[in-house]
Amino acid sequence: MPLDWTEDQKILRSTVQKLAMEKLAPQAAEIDQEAAFPRENVKVMAELGLFGLTVPEKYGGSGMDNVTACMAIEELSSGCFGTAAVLATHFLALTPILLAGSEEQKGRVLPPCARGDKIGAFGLTEPEAGSDVGSMITSAVLDGDDYILNGMKHFISNAGEAETYVVFAKTDKAKGYQGISAFIVEKGTAGFEFGKKDDKMGMRGCPNRELIFTDCRVPKANLLGDLGGGFKIAMMTLDETRTVVASEALGIAQACLDAALDYARKRIQFGQPLVKFQVIQFYLADMATDLEAARLLVYDAARMVDRKRSRYTKESAMAKLLASEMLNRVVDKALQIHGGYGYMKEFPVERYYRDARLLRIIEGTSEVQKMVISNEMMRA
């Protein structure tokens, strides 16, 4: 591993590894097949304090750093990506509150989220505003002590199951990006409903649904940060959480490598195990090297996020880009090693293959990461 873990991190990593292998992995295929929300897994993660991992102790959390969050997500993803994605999305929702929330908001919202009594979700993407955030049309108009929200978000992870949502809306359409504001919206608020559950190729344990706002009244006290500061909050959030997404890629890639090595040792062809063939050895060597290189970059970027002494936009984008692209190379080789069996649902590599493809899209496509990286290079 690329880090010298503290004793607390070693204990947590061992605990999460055990959870991933003994509870998550045996259920992963069924969760995927049924597209079932992993309620029992969520309950266990809450009991272990994982939902409050990044929340300061004064708000009921563990006060751990981004490196530790990445470590936990990596281990969980190796067992069940759908379950890990529920927690990663929760971290995504809490980050803007931690970055821009008032003391009153933090004291009110964070404690139940830290306990896992409430799960978080992040509402940015719209049908016509994916990578192009400035094109969002969801609006928020001040009316007395409330903002009235109208519009729709889609592809929102944890939607329907989460209780606490960070939602972005235009408070001044004439100002473009500077007219976007962020709001905390609770499930059950009048005028806030959910669309149908998306039927996805992968990450099927973590639900995605539309958020629909129809004259939804949100208290002015739930405006997050400054009016018109929503775009900045969203970008700062993604700068931090892209390392978490990259950690999901590390976990799935490790599971792919482990499965491919195990299969290559057991599968006999032409009178000997596959692992004896040089082409398979080279595949495995490439996979292991790719994975370790990505792991080093991801945890280095995670350390930069924790230090917060310098701008880390470029590094977090690099980590997400490299890790997600690495995963797709690794899972392709893993499936190739399995041959026809890798195409069958009875082998986990088939699920890994479907899960892997998403990570080149969420929290900024690979193309967007390259834009971010090159823009940061030109700023220097």
Kinemage of the C-alpha trace (Angstrom):
@kinemage 1
@onewidth
@group {chain A} dominant
@subgroup {mainchain}
@vectorlist {calphas} color= white
{ca met a 1} P 0.000 0.000 0.000
{ca pro a 2} L 1.200 3.559 -0.678
{ca leu a 3} L 0.752 4.850 2.862
{ca asp a 4} L 1.970 4.150 6.341
{ca trp a 5} L -1.401 3.800 8.017
{ca thr a 6} L -1.944 5.056 11.549
{ca glu a 7} L -3.078 2.520 14.133
{ca asp a 8} L -6.640 3.846 13.921
{ca gln a 9} L -6.585 3.518 10.136
{ca lys a 10} L -5.203 -0.024 10.348
{ca ile a 11} L -7.995 -1.045 12.709
{ca leu a 12} L -10.650 0.565 10.533
{ca arg a 13} L -9.214 -0.942 7.354
{ca ser a 14} L -9.189 -4.405 8.876
{ca thr a 15} L -12.788 -3.976 10.044
{ca val a 16} L -13.991 -2.746 6.650
{ca gln a 17} L -12.081 -5.491 4.805
{ca lys a 18} L -13.801 -8.088 6.945
{ca leu a 19} L -17.193 -6.495 6.294
{ca ala a 20} L -16.535 -6.364 2.553
{ca met a 21} L -15.408 -9.967 2.238
{ca glu a 22} L -17.693 -11.696 4.734
{ca lys a 23} L -20.959 -9.780 4.280
{ca leu a 24} L -20.904 -7.555 1.194
{ca ala a 25} L -19.262 -9.828 -1.380
{ca pro a 26} L -21.575 -12.839 -0.807
{ca gln a 27} L -24.643 -10.626 -1.343
{ca ala a 28} L -23.310 -8.523 -4.208
{ca ala a 29} L -24.609 -10.679 -7.077
{ca glu a 30} L -28.130 -10.834 -5.624
{ca ile a 31} L -28.193 -7.091 -4.951
{ca asp a 32} L -27.089 -6.503 -8.528
{ca gln a 33} L -29.597 -8.909 -10.037
{ca glu a 34} L -32.528 -7.545 -8.040
{ca ala a 35} L -31.346 -3.916 -8.175
{ca ala a 36} L -32.125 -3.988 -4.453
{ca phe a 37} L -31.157 -1.225 -2.057
{ca pro a 38} L -28.689 -2.866 0.390
{ca arg a 39} L -30.558 -1.978 3.597
{ca glu a 40} L -28.838 -4.527 5.809
{ca asn a 41} L -25.419 -3.443 4.567
{ca val a 42} L -26.338 0.179 5.202
{ca lys a 43} L -27.411 -0.714 8.728
{ca val a 44} L -24.088 -2.422 9.431
{ca met a 45} L -22.125 0.511 7.991
{ca ala a 46} L -24.086 2.861 10.236
{ca glu a 47} L -23.348 0.685 13.279
{ca leu a 48} L -19.644 0.871 12.428
{ca gly a 49} L -19.829 4.668 12.231
{ca leu a 50} L -18.932 4.837 8.550
{ca phe a 51} L -21.626 7.386 7.690
{ca gly a 52} L -19.995 9.852 10.061
{ca leu a 53} L -16.437 9.077 9.024
{ca thr a 54} L -15.739 12.553 7.573
{ca val a 55} L -17.956 14.485 10.018
{ca pro a 56} L -16.153 16.386 12.822
{ca glu a 57} L -16.559 14.946 16.307
{ca lys a 58} L -18.508 17.975 17.554
{ca tyr a 59} L -21.272 17.073 15.089
{ca gly a 60} L -21.308 13.417 16.083
{ca gly a 61} L -18.832 12.003 13.579
{ca ser a 62} L -15.389 10.419 13.740
{ca gly a 63} L -13.519 13.425 12.367
{ca met a 64} L -11.414 11.294 10.025
{ca asp a 65} L -9.693 12.660 6.938
{ca asn a 66} L -10.172 12.199 3.195
{ca val a 67} L -7.424 9.583 3.011
{ca thr a 68} L -9.341 7.451 5.512
{ca ala a 69} L -12.592 7.917 3.616
{ca cys a 70} L -10.871 6.810 0.411
{ca met a 71} L -9.437 3.774 2.182
{ca ala a 72} L -12.875 2.738 3.442
{ca ile a 73} L -14.522 3.227 0.045
{ca glu a 74} L -11.782 1.248 -1.698
{ca glu a 75} L -12.263 -1.727 0.607
{ca leu a 76} L -16.077 -1.603 0.397
{ca ser a 77} L -15.973 -1.373 -3.411
{ca ser a 78} L -13.969 -4.574 -3.609
{ca gly a 79} L -16.893 -6.346 -1.945
{ca cys a 80} L -19.980 -4.639 -3.375
{ca phe a 81} L -19.803 -1.517 -5.510
{ca gly a 82} L -23.512 -0.780 -5.079
{ca thr a 83} L -23.129 -0.646 -1.304
{ca ala a 84} L -19.934 1.413 -1.485
{ca ala a 85} L -21.659 3.862 -3.831
{ca val a 86} L -24.384 4.528 -1.256
{ca leu a 87} L -21.740 5.639 1.228
{ca ala a 88} L -19.673 7.537 -1.359
{ca thr a 89} L -22.793 9.460 -2.424
{ca his a 90} L -23.486 10.234 1.230
{ca phe a 91} L -19.965 11.705 1.500
{ca leu a 92} L -20.658 13.705 -1.676
{ca ala a 93} L -23.782 15.213 -0.090
{ca leu a 94} L -22.113 16.055 3.229
{ca thr a 95} L -19.065 17.726 1.667
{ca pro a 96} L -20.828 20.950 0.539
{ca ile a 97} L -22.424 21.246 3.985
{ca leu a 98} L -19.020 20.855 5.615
{ca leu a 99} L -17.497 23.369 3.190
{ca ala a 100} L -20.178 26.055 3.134
{ca gly a 101} L -22.741 25.358 5.835
{ca ser a 102} L -23.339 27.704 8.756
{ca glu a 103} L -22.842 26.485 12.306
{ca glu a 104} L -26.612 26.309 12.683
{ca gln a 105} L -26.959 24.200 9.533
{ca lys a 106} L -24.136 21.883 10.506
{ca gly a 107} L -25.481 21.430 14.004
{ca arg a 108} L -28.949 20.684 12.669
{ca val a 109} L -28.161 18.521 9.635
{ca leu a 110} L -24.921 16.666 10.318
{ca pro a 111} L -25.584 14.681 13.538
{ca pro a 112} L -28.371 12.444 12.122
{ca cys a 113} L -26.339 12.011 8.933
{ca ala a 114} L -23.277 11.033 10.943
{ca arg a 115} L -25.295 8.383 12.787
{ca gly a 116} L -26.660 6.999 9.534
{ca asp a 117} L -30.192 7.862 10.644
{ca lys a 118} L -30.342 10.000 7.523
{ca ile a 119} L -28.577 9.359 4.220
{ca gly a 120} L -27.448 12.156 1.910
{ca ala a 121} L -27.788 12.790 -1.834
{ca phe a 122} L -26.444 15.450 -4.208
{ca gly a 123} L -28.736 17.051 -6.794
{ca leu a 124} L -26.785 18.788 -9.561
{ca thr a 125} L -27.379 16.962 -12.863
{ca glu a 126} L -30.378 17.746 -15.081
{ca pro a 127} L -31.603 16.318 -18.410
{ca glu a 128} L -30.067 19.261 -20.300
{ca ala a 129} L -27.318 20.063 -17.822
{ca gly a 130} L -24.842 17.256 -17.258
{ca ser a 131} L -21.283 18.366 -17.886
{ca asp a 132} L -22.694 21.789 -18.827
{ca val a 133} L -23.805 22.816 -15.331
{ca gly a 134} L -24.571 26.376 -16.414
{ca ser a 135} L -27.477 25.151 -18.535
{ca met a 136} L -29.525 24.035 -15.530
{ca ile a 137} L -33.092 25.297 -15.527
{ca thr a 138} L -34.239 24.356 -12.034
{ca ser a 139} L -35.137 27.675 -10.417
{ca ala a 140} L -35.462 29.034 -6.899
{ca val a 141} L -37.422 32.242 -6.315
{ca leu a 142} L -37.507 34.036 -2.969
{ca asp a 143} L -40.987 34.412 -1.522
{ca gly a 144} L -41.011 35.782 2.004
{ca asp a 145} L -39.037 33.462 4.241
{ca asp a 146} L -38.963 30.660 1.667
{ca tyr a 147} L -37.446 29.882 -1.694
{ca ile a 148} L -39.833 28.244 -4.146
{ca leu a 149} L -38.108 25.541 -6.182
{ca asn a 150} L -39.347 24.361 -9.576
{ca gly a 151} L -37.606 21.969 -11.911
{ca met a 152} L -36.078 18.507 -12.079
{ca lys a 153} L -32.807 16.719 -11.432
{ca his a 154} L -32.001 13.295 -12.839
{ca phe a 155} L -29.533 10.425 -12.457
{ca ile a 156} L -29.402 11.291 -8.734
{ca ser a 157} L -27.770 8.551 -6.691
{ca asn a 158} L -29.470 7.551 -3.417
{ca ala a 159} L -32.616 9.379 -4.593
{ca gly a 160} L -35.731 8.145 -2.856
{ca glu a 161} L -33.762 6.403 -0.113
{ca ala a 162} L -31.898 9.485 1.104
{ca glu a 163} L -33.490 11.941 3.505
{ca thr a 164} L -31.136 14.934 3.094
{ca tyr a 165} L -30.485 16.474 -0.328
{ca val a 166} L -28.149 19.234 -1.441
{ca val a 167} L -29.886 20.744 -4.483
{ca phe a 168} L -28.582 23.358 -6.910
{ca ala a 169} L -30.922 25.836 -8.597
{ca lys a 170} L -30.835 29.124 -10.502
{ca thr a 171} L -31.707 32.075 -8.263
{ca asp a 172} L -30.814 34.555 -11.015
{ca lys a 173} L -31.096 33.224 -14.556
{ca ala a 174} L -29.404 36.316 -16.010
{ca lys a 175} L -26.147 35.648 -14.178
{ca gly a 176} L -25.350 32.198 -15.591
{ca tyr a 177} L -22.974 30.268 -13.350
{ca gln a 178} L -23.002 33.097 -10.811
{ca gly a 179} L -26.771 32.816 -10.560
{ca ile a 180} L -26.666 29.256 -9.158
{ca ser a 181} L -27.334 28.706 -5.455
{ca ala a 182} L -27.323 25.621 -3.234
{ca phe a 183} L -30.063 24.478 -0.858
{ca ile a 184} L -30.580 21.780 1.758
{ca val a 185} L -33.870 20.044 1.011
{ca glu a 186} L -35.353 17.353 3.224
{ca lys a 187} L -37.337 14.374 1.984
{ca gly a 188} L -41.016 14.865 2.705
{ca thr a 189} L -41.018 18.587 1.911
{ca ala a 190} L -44.258 19.509 0.142
{ca gly a 191} L -43.741 19.790 -3.602
{ca phe a 192} L -40.696 17.468 -3.590
{ca glu a 193} L -41.281 14.121 -5.293
{ca phe a 194} L -39.301 11.364 -6.982
{ca gly a 195} L -39.489 10.003 -10.506
{ca lys a 196} L -39.166 6.394 -11.534
{ca lys a 197} L -36.192 4.328 -10.519
{ca asp a 198} L -33.640 4.117 -13.334
{ca asp a 199} L -32.892 0.630 -14.700
{ca lys a 200} L -29.110 0.739 -14.989
{ca met a 201} L -26.390 -1.395 -16.496
{ca gly a 202} L -24.290 -1.343 -13.316
{ca met a 203} L -24.110 0.065 -9.778
{ca arg a 204} L -27.563 -1.426 -9.378
{ca gly a 205} L -27.603 -1.505 -5.586
{ca cys a 206} L -27.395 2.279 -5.372
{ca pro a 207} L -30.642 3.728 -6.785
{ca asn a 208} L -30.843 6.603 -9.244
{ca arg a 209} L -34.065 8.559 -9.643
{ca glu a 210} L -35.321 11.967 -10.675
{ca leu a 211} L -35.900 14.732 -8.139
{ca ile a 212} L -39.032 16.664 -9.093
{ca phe a 213} L -39.780 20.086 -7.596
{ca thr a 214} L -43.198 21.667 -8.055
{ca asp a 215} L -43.650 24.892 -6.101
{ca cys a 216} L -41.523 23.330 -3.405
{ca arg a 217} L -41.063 25.695 -0.463
{ca val a 218} L -37.611 25.540 1.116
{ca pro a 219} L -36.892 27.750 4.164
{ca lys a 220} L -34.475 30.593 3.540
{ca ala a 221} L -32.481 29.161 6.436
{ca asn a 222} L -31.641 26.220 4.143
{ca leu a 223} L -29.754 28.341 1.626
{ca leu a 224} L -26.268 26.841 1.691
{ca gly a 225} L -23.484 29.387 1.603
{ca asp a 226} L -23.881 32.685 -0.229
{ca leu a 227} L -26.636 33.518 -2.688
{ca gly a 228} L -25.184 32.849 -6.137
{ca gly a 229} L -22.336 30.817 -4.678
{ca gly a 230} L -23.700 27.422 -5.670
{ca phe a 231} L -21.438 26.792 -8.646
{ca lys a 232} L -18.332 27.461 -6.578
{ca ile a 233} L -19.629 25.145 -3.844
{ca ala a 234} L -20.323 22.394 -6.391
{ca met a 235} L -16.863 22.661 -7.964
{ca met a 236} L -15.107 22.729 -4.571
{ca thr a 237} L -17.105 19.665 -3.587
{ca leu a 238} L -16.122 17.738 -6.699
{ca asp a 239} L -12.481 18.695 -6.216
{ca glu a 240} L -12.608 16.846 -2.890
{ca thr a 241} L -14.854 13.911 -3.721
{ca arg a 242} L -13.259 12.888 -7.006
{ca thr a 243} L -10.641 11.110 -4.937
{ca val a 244} L -13.451 9.089 -3.357
{ca val a 245} L -14.787 8.101 -6.798
{ca ala a 246} L -11.243 7.167 -7.778
{ca ser a 247} L -11.104 4.935 -4.693
{ca glu a 248} L -14.191 3.080 -5.911
{ca ala a 249} L -12.244 2.311 -9.079
{ca leu a 250} L -9.314 1.023 -7.015
{ca gly a 251} L -11.545 -1.352 -5.083
{ca ile a 252} L -13.229 -2.833 -8.134
{ca ala a 253} L -9.861 -3.154 -9.900
{ca gln a 254} L -8.427 -5.036 -6.923
{ca ala a 255} L -11.404 -7.405 -6.998
{ca cys a 256} L -10.828 -7.923 -10.743
{ca leu a 257} L -7.158 -8.694 -10.234
{ca asp a 258} L -7.878 -11.110 -7.388
{ca ala a 259} L -10.573 -12.896 -9.404
{ca ala a 260} L -8.395 -13.130 -12.521
{ca leu a 261} L -5.400 -14.489 -10.604
{ca asp a 262} L -7.551 -17.054 -8.803
{ca tyr a 263} L -9.177 -18.185 -12.048
{ca ala a 264} L -5.821 -18.375 -13.873
{ca arg a 265} L -4.429 -20.625 -11.157
{ca lys a 266} L -7.383 -23.025 -11.297
{ca arg a 267} L -8.281 -23.136 -14.985
{ca ile a 268} L -6.450 -25.895 -16.852
{ca gln a 269} L -5.872 -25.545 -20.590
{ca phe a 270} L -3.460 -27.526 -22.765
{ca gly a 271} L -2.435 -29.551 -19.727
{ca gln a 272} L -1.454 -26.694 -17.415
{ca pro a 273} L -2.967 -23.789 -15.437
{ca leu a 274} L -3.538 -20.597 -17.388
{ca val a 275} L -1.170 -18.788 -15.057
{ca lys a 276} L 1.724 -20.790 -16.552
{ca phe a 277} L 1.235 -19.128 -19.940
{ca gln a 278} L 3.383 -16.067 -20.480
{ca val a 279} L 0.600 -14.054 -22.114
{ca ile a 280} L -1.527 -14.484 -18.978
{ca gln a 281} L 1.431 -13.604 -16.769
{ca phe a 282} L 1.910 -10.415 -18.781
{ca tyr a 283} L -1.789 -9.570 -18.466
{ca leu a 284} L -1.596 -9.970 -14.704
{ca ala a 285} L 1.622 -7.945 -14.490
{ca asp a 286} L 0.045 -5.116 -16.488
{ca met a 287} L -3.068 -5.173 -14.294
{ca ala a 288} L -1.096 -5.097 -11.041
{ca thr a 289} L 1.207 -2.316 -12.249
{ca asp a 290} L -1.692 -0.233 -13.558
{ca leu a 291} L -3.543 -0.617 -10.276
{ca glu a 292} L -0.611 0.253 -8.057
{ca ala a 293} L 0.268 3.343 -10.117
{ca ala a 294} L -3.298 4.589 -9.847
{ca arg a 295} L -3.397 3.841 -6.126
{ca leu a 296} L -0.295 5.954 -5.524
{ca leu a 297} L -1.761 8.899 -7.402
{ca val a 298} L -5.177 8.628 -5.738
{ca tyr a 299} L -3.816 8.631 -2.198
{ca asp a 300} L -1.356 11.390 -2.998
{ca ala a 301} L -4.276 13.520 -4.221
{ca ala a 302} L -6.274 12.555 -1.130
{ca arg a 303} L -3.430 13.787 1.063
{ca met a 304} L -3.461 17.105 -0.805
{ca val a 305} L -7.186 17.433 -0.126
{ca asp a 306} L -6.531 16.893 3.575
{ca arg a 307} L -3.727 19.436 3.748
{ca lys a 308} L -5.782 22.148 2.035
{ca arg a 309} L -2.644 24.241 1.816
{ca ser a 310} L -2.665 24.462 -1.957
{ca arg a 311} L -5.013 24.098 -4.878
{ca tyr a 312} L -5.664 20.426 -5.661
{ca thr a 313} L -8.149 20.670 -8.533
{ca lys a 314} L -5.668 19.267 -11.051
{ca glu a 315} L -4.496 16.436 -8.832
{ca ser a 316} L -7.978 15.219 -7.914
{ca ala a 317} L -9.002 15.320 -11.577
{ca met a 318} L -5.872 13.366 -12.514
{ca ala a 319} L -6.634 10.793 -9.830
{ca lys a 320} L -10.205 10.308 -11.021
{ca leu a 321} L -9.164 10.170 -14.680
{ca leu a 322} L -6.319 7.712 -14.208
{ca ala a 323} L -8.169 5.437 -11.774
{ca ser a 324} L -11.352 5.163 -13.851
{ca glu a 325} L -9.461 4.552 -17.095
{ca met a 326} L -7.175 2.080 -15.309
{ca leu a 327} L -10.179 0.150 -14.024
{ca asn a 328} L -11.616 -0.281 -17.494
{ca arg a 329} L -8.297 -1.641 -18.777
{ca val a 330} L -7.967 -3.992 -15.805
{ca val a 331} L -11.512 -5.351 -15.988
{ca asp a 332} L -11.163 -5.921 -19.725
{ca lys a 333} L -8.063 -8.060 -19.162
{ca ala a 334} L -9.758 -9.857 -16.263
{ca leu a 335} L -12.679 -10.806 -18.473
{ca gln a 336} L -10.322 -11.885 -21.264
{ca ile a 337} L -8.478 -14.183 -18.857
{ca his a 338} L -11.801 -15.757 -17.905
{ca gly a 339} L -12.665 -16.261 -21.576
{ca gly a 340} L -16.283 -17.210 -22.209
{ca tyr a 341} L -16.896 -17.740 -18.501
{ca gly a 342} L -16.174 -14.065 -17.894
{ca tyr a 343} L -19.233 -13.244 -19.983
{ca met a 344} L -21.465 -15.294 -17.700
{ca lys a 345} L -23.278 -13.831 -14.704
{ca glu a 346} L -22.188 -16.706 -12.474
{ca phe a 347} L -18.700 -15.158 -12.426
{ca pro a 348} L -18.257 -11.799 -10.640
{ca val a 349} L -16.067 -10.342 -13.375
{ca glu a 350} L -19.191 -9.918 -15.529
{ca arg a 351} L -20.631 -7.602 -12.859
{ca tyr a 352} L -17.326 -5.789 -12.431
{ca tyr a 353} L -17.273 -5.154 -16.177
{ca arg a 354} L -20.685 -3.452 -16.057
{ca asp a 355} L -19.907 -1.532 -12.877
{ca ala a 356} L -16.587 -0.276 -14.195
{ca arg a 357} L -18.013 1.575 -17.171
{ca leu a 358} L -19.882 4.072 -15.000
{ca leu a 359} L -16.772 5.440 -13.340
{ca arg a 360} L -15.594 7.074 -16.556
{ca ile a 361} L -18.792 9.162 -16.447
{ca ile a 362} L -19.879 10.090 -12.912
{ca glu a 363} L -18.562 13.231 -11.190
{ca gly a 364} L -17.207 14.413 -14.514
{ca thr a 365} L -16.484 12.316 -17.580
{ca ser a 366} L -12.930 11.457 -18.551
{ca glu a 367} L -13.132 14.192 -21.163
{ca val a 368} L -14.178 16.739 -18.540
{ca gln a 369} L -11.272 15.650 -16.316
{ca lys a 370} L -8.887 16.325 -19.203
{ca met a 371} L -10.416 19.778 -19.633
{ca val a 372} L -9.966 20.483 -15.927
{ca ile a 373} L -6.369 19.253 -15.952
{ca ser a 374} L -5.378 21.224 -19.049
{ca asn a 375} L -7.103 24.382 -17.767
{ca glu a 376} L -5.198 24.105 -14.499
{ca met a 377} L -1.949 23.632 -16.400
{ca met a 378} L -2.615 26.817 -18.372
{ca arg a 379} L -3.353 28.694 -15.137
{ca ala a 380} L 0.091 27.903 -13.789
